[in-house]
Amino acid sequence: MQMTPFFSGITRREAQFTAVGVGLALVACMPLLARADPGMIPGNDPADPGAEQALDVQRGDSCEDQLPADTPAHVVCRWLTPPQDAAEVAAFWSADDGANLEAAEPLSPTASSTARPSRSATSSTTPRASVSSAATLVTTAIESARSARLRIWVESDLADDYLAGAVQFRRALDALAEAARQPGVIGIKFADNLAYSGFTSSDDVEAFLRRATAALREAAPDRRLAIGVVVPELGCGAEATCVSAMRAKAPLVTKKLVERYLRVAAVEQVYVSNGLFASAYRRYQLTDPRTGNQRPITPAVATRAQWLSIKALGWDTLAQLGSREYGLAHSGPTAPWNDAQATAQLDARIGTVIGLGVPTVTLWGHRAVDGGRTYRLLDADLANNPVWSHLIRQKLRERLSAVFDPRSTEVGIRQDIAALGKAVGEIFIVV
C-alpha cells in the first residue's frame, strides 16, 4: 500500500501519534469497567507496576534501532504491530474463524435496571437559580474564546431538565439556545453520557432526543448539534463476563441501544467517553495466548477495544465521531506523573485514538468539580505539568478540545481560556 499521500498531508507530530496509536491499536484488545471515576484512573497509578509505560526500544515498541545510522532526524519509525505482539494479534483475530470480528455486531441487552448513578461529571454543579449571572459568565467565556481564536461549542446536559418536567426543560433549552446564538458559536452539545443514568426506558431516551433536537434546530437552525455517549461494554472487547457485567450495570447504554439513539438523534457530532471505569475493567482478566498467563486490562487496552469495536460497528457513517477523554485529569493541586509517565499516558489515550482515525479528542477536567473532588488538566493556578507541557509540544492543537465551566476557574475566565488555548483549538463552554 502506498502511504506517501496520507503522511504528506499531516504534520510530523500527527504522524508520530498516528504510528504510535496504530501500533497500540493492533495489540490484543479486551476487559475492564464499573463505576465512573473521572480523573486519576484507579489502577493506573505511576507506582503501580501495571500502569502504562512509555515506548521502549529494548521492548521492541520502536523500530528506530533498525534504521541506518545516517537516517535523517525527521524520520520516525514505529512498528504497526511490535514484534513481541505479532503472534498475539494474529491469534486473536484468527481465533474461531474470525469470531472476534463478528463480536462487533450489535447484541441484545439484558434485563433493565432502575439504578441511577450520579449525574454526568461535565454538568455544572452551580445551582440554576442564578441564571442571569451564569449567562453573563457564559457570554464572557464566549468572547474570551473568540479572542483566543478557538472553535466554540456550548454545552449542557439537558437530560435531567427533561426528566424534571416541561417547565424546567423549556427554561434550560432557552438558556442553551440563547448562548448558542452568540457570535462565534458553531455548535450545541446537549447530552452527555446519554442514558447512563436518569432514564428508565429506551423509549424515554428516544422521546427526549426527538424533543431536544427539534427544539434546538428551530431555535438555532444554523448550529451543529452533538451528543455524548458512553458504552461501557465496548471496553471489554470479547471478554464475555465483562460484557455481561457492563450490560447489567448500564442496561440502557448497550451498543445495540446506543446505535438506535444515534439514528433517532440524527445529530452531526457524537462524542464517545473514554477513560472511565478503569477500576472495574481491571477486575477481568485477559489470557496471553503465548504464555497462558492472565493479566488485567489497562486503560490503553480498553481504549483500543472500544475504538476498534466502534469502527467495526460503522458508527462513523451516522455522525462525525470524537472522543471525550476523562483519564488525563488529576485530582489535587498537582499532576502525579513525571515526563516519562505523562508521555505514556498521552500515547495510550490520545495516540491510540488518533491512530485509529478519530479526528478529535476532547479533554475533560479543567477545574471540574465532581463528587466533592476537584479535577485538573493543568496544575493549580494554571501551572504547567508534564502532561500539559507535552500536549503543547506535540502541536496537535487543532485535534484537541477542552471542556470549560466559566463558574469554576483557576485564575479567571480570560486567563484560564488563554492557558487552554495553548494546547487546544476548540472549547466546550458549559452553560
N, C-alpha and C positions, 0 to 999 in steps of 0.2 A: 504494500500500500504506500502511495506517495504522500508523505506527511508535510512536505515543504509548504504547500499553500496554507495549511492550518497554522503552522507555527510562525509563518511570516506575518500573520495578522494579529499576533498578540505580543505583549511585552515579554522581556526576559523573565521578570518575576512571575507573570502569569504562566509562562511555560514551565517554570520550576514547580509552581504549585500544581499545575496540571499533571506533570510527570509523577510527582510525589503522590498526588491523590489517586491516580490510576493504579500506581503500584500498590498503595494501601488497599484500594478497592478490590483488587484481584486476590487478596488473601482471603482465606475461608471466612464466611460470614455467619454468625449465629448469636446466642442467648442474651438476656438481661432485663429488668423492669419492676416497678411497684409504685411507690408514692412519688409524686413530683417533688423534686428537690433542686430548684434552680441554684446556681452559684457553684461553689466548690463541690464537685461531684463526689459523693462518698465512694470510697474505694479507688479514687484517683489521686490520693494524697501523694505529694512528692516523696514522702518517706516510705510509701507503700511499694514493695518490690513488684507489684502487679501494675504499677502506674505506667502510662505511656512513656516511651523512651525516644530520644532523638535518633535520627537516622545514623547508622554506624557502618562505615565501610567494612570494618572487620566482620560484622554480622552478615554482610552481603547485601545491605539495603541499597547501597550506591554502587554504580559500576565505574566511577571515576578512576579507580585504581587500575582499570584496564585500558585507559586512554593513553595514546602515545605521549611521551614526555614533552613534545613541542606543541601539544594541543593548546589553542588559544584559551584565555581565561574565561571568555564568554560562553564557551561550550559547556553545557550542563548534561550530565549523564545520570539517569535513574532507570533501574530495571522496571519494565512494565509489571513483571512479576519477579521479585527477588528469587535467586536460585534456591534458597532454602525453603521457599514456599511453593515452588512449582508443582511438586508432587501432590501437596495438599489441595491446591487449586484444581488440578486435573481430576483428582479423586472425588472432590466434592461435586463438580458439575457433571461428571460422567456416571455417578452412582445411580443405580436402579434405573438405567436407561433414561437419564435426564429428569428424574422425578423432582429434583430441586428446582429446575426451571419451571415445571408445571405448578410447583407450590406457590408461585406468584399469582396464580389465578384467584379471583375473589372467592372467599369461603363464607359459609353461613355463620351468623353469630350465634352465640349460646343464649341461654335464658337471660332476660333483662334483670336489672338491679335498680333499686331506687337510691343507692348510696350516692351521696353528693360530696365530692372533695371540695376543697376551698376554691374560691374564685381565682380566675387567672391572675398570675403574678404581674402581668402587664397592666392590669386595670388600676386606675387611680385609687389610692386609699383616702383621698380627700373627700369629705362629705359633700354631697351635691347641693347643700344649702347655699353655699357662696358661689352661685352661678355667675353673677356679673364679674366678681373678682377673678374667677377662673378664666372667663372669656378674655379678660384683659391680659392675663398671663399668656394665654394661648396666642393672642394677637402679637404680643411682644416676641414670643418664640418664633412665630412665622416670619416676622420682619427680620429677626436676627438670622434665621436660616437663609433667607433670601440674600442678606448681606454676605453670608459665608458661601454663597453660590452652591447651596445644597438642593437636591431634588427633595420636594416636601410632600409628605403624606400626613393626613390627620387620622387619628385612630381612637376608637372607644369600643369596649366590649358591650354591645347592646343587648346581649342575651339576658342578663339579669334584669335590665329595664323592661324587656318584653315580658318576662315572667312575672314582673311586679304589677303589670296591668297597663291598660291603654293610656292613661294619663302620663305616667312616668315614661313609657315608651315614646310617646309623642314629644315630650319635653327633651328627652335625650337625642332623638332623631333631629329635632330642630337645632339643638346646640351643635351637633356634629356637622349638619349641613351648612350652618352659618359659618363655621370655621373653614369648611371645605371651599366655600365660595370666595375666600380671600385670595388676593393675587399671589401667584406663585405656587399654590397648592395643585398637585397633579392627581391626587387620588385619595380615597377614603377606605380605611380598613375598619370594618365594623363588627368583627367577631374574632375571638382568639381562643385557640384550643376548643373549637366548636364542639358542643355536646359532650365534652368530657365530664362536665358537671351541670347540675341545674335541671336539665330536661329529663322527662320520664318516658318519652317515646320518640321514635324516629319521625313519626308524623308531626309531632310538635316542632321538631327541628326544621322540617321542611316548610311548615307553615311560617315559622319565624323568618326563614331565608326569603320566602316569596314576599312577605310584607316588607321586610327591610330593604331588599333590593328595589322593589317597586317604588317605595317612598324616596329612597336616596337618588334613584335615577330621575325622578320627577323634580326633586329639589335641587340637584346639582347634575344636570344632564351631561355636562362635558367633562366630568371627573371619572377616573377609573375606579372600579370597586375591587376590594380584596377581602378575603377572609383568612383566618389562621386555623389550621387543623393539627391535631395530634393523633397518631395512630400507633399506640403502644406495641401492638403485636409485630409491627414491621421490624423492630429492633431485635426480635427473636430469630429472624431468619427461619430456618426449617426446624428449629428445636420445638417439637410439638408440645412438650409440657409447659414451656414458657408461653407459647401462643395461647394455649388453653387458659392459663392463669391470667394473661393480659385481657383476654376477651371477657372473662368473668369479672375482672376488676372494672373494666370500662366497656360495658356491652353496647353502648351507643356509638362507639368510635372504632368498630371493626373496619377492616379495609373495604368490605362489601358495602357497608352503610356509608362510609365516608365518600366512596365513589358516587353513591346516589346523591349525597349532599352537593357534591361538586357539579353534578349535572343539573340539579334543581337551581342552584345559585347562579350558574352561568356568569360568574364574575371573571374579570380579566386576570387577576393575580390570586395565587394561593400560596401561603407560606406554611411550610410543614415544620413543626417544632422538632428540635434536635437538642440533645444534651440533657434530657430529663430521664428519670427512672433508673439511674445507674446502680443504686444500691439494690434494686430489685432484680435487674438483669444479672448481676453478679451471683445471684443465688443458683443460676442454672449453669450447667457445665457443657463444655464443648469437648468432644473427643478428637484428639490428634490422630488422623488416620495412619501416620507413620509410626507412632510410638504406642498408641493406645492410651496415652496419658490424658487426663481431663484437666481443663483449665477454665476459669471463669471468663466471661465476656467483658472486655474493656469497652469504654466509650467509643473508641475508634472502630472496633468490630461491630458494635451496634449501629454506628453511623453508616458503615459500608452496607450492612444488611438492609437498613431502611431504604437507602437510595437506590440500591440495586433492585429491590422489590418495586419501588415506585417507577423506575424505568421500565421494568417488565410489565407493570400494570398499564402503562401508557397514559398516565395522568397528564403528561405534558401535552397531550392532544386536547385536553379540556380547558387548560388555562396555562399561563406562564407560571412556572413554579419557582419558588425561592425557599431558602432555609432560614429558620429563626433559631439561632444558636443560644442556648442557655448556659452552656458549660464553661464559658470563658469568664464569667463574672465570679467575684470572690466576696465573701462576707468579711467584715472587719476593715480596718483602715488601710492595710497594705496587702498586696498580692503575695501568695505563698510560693511562687515559682521563681527559680533562677533562670538565667538565659537559656540554658540547655533544655530545661523542663518547659519553658514557655515555647521554645521552638517546636518541641514535640507535640505540645497541645495544639498549636496552630496547624501543624502538618496534619494531625489526626482529625481536627474538627473543621478546618477551613479547606486545607489541601485536598482531603478526601472528597468533600462536596463539590468543589470546583472541578476537580479531576474527573468527576462523573458527569460533568456537563451542566451543573446547576449554575445559573448566571449570577445570582446574588446571595449573599449571606447577611442576615440582619442580626446584630448583636444586642441581646437583652442585658440589662444590668447596669445602666448608668445611674447610680444612686437610686436604685429601685428598692422600695421597702415592701417586704412580703413576709408574712408570718412573724412579725416583730423583729426581723433582721434586715439590715441594710446591705445591699449587694452593689458592687462597683466593678467597672471595667478599668478605669484609671484608679490611682490610689486617692486617699482623702485629699481634699483641697486641690484636685486636678494634678496631683503629682504623677509623673510618668512611672511606669513599672516595666519589667521585661516584656510582658505581653503587649502592652500598648506601644512601646518603643519598637518592637519587632513588627507590629502591624504597620506602623508608619514607614519603616524601612522597606517593607515588601511592595509598597506603591500599588496596592490593589484598591485604591480609594473608590474607583467607580464601581467596583463589585461589592462594596461593603456598605451597610446601613447601620443605624443605631436607633434605639427607642429612647425617647426623651420625654420626661414628665416635667413641665415647667413649674409645677408646685413642689418639686424636690430637686434642688440643685446643690452643687458643691460650693460654688462661689457666687454665681448669679447666672441668669438666663443667657445673656450675651457671652459671658466668659466661658460658660460650660459648652455652649454650642460652638464657639470658636475652637475650643480644645478638641471636641469631637470631629470637627471638620478637617483636622489634620490627617485623620486616618480613614474617614468615611465620606462618601459622596452623596449620601441620601439619609434623610431623617424621618422618623415616625413620631409626630408630636401627639402626645396623649391629651385628649380633650376632657 
